[in-house]
């Protein structure tokens, strides 16, 4: 496997591990978080997604 695709697979695996920690350790808090998210308007959800993408890109630039 190429180094680039291997790194991408490792990044995806790490994302899954991190995403799984909250439902594993605090399922009621995870459920409440999603209950609150369902009340957000589309623009608010898009803003959260945009901020998440920008923070991720900034981390990639800083680390890479």
HELIX and SHEET records of a PDB file:
HELIX    1   1 UNK A    3  UNK A   25  1                                  23    
HELIX    2   2 UNK A   27  UNK A   37  1                                  11    
HELIX    3   3 UNK A   42  UNK A   63  1                                  22    
END                                                                             
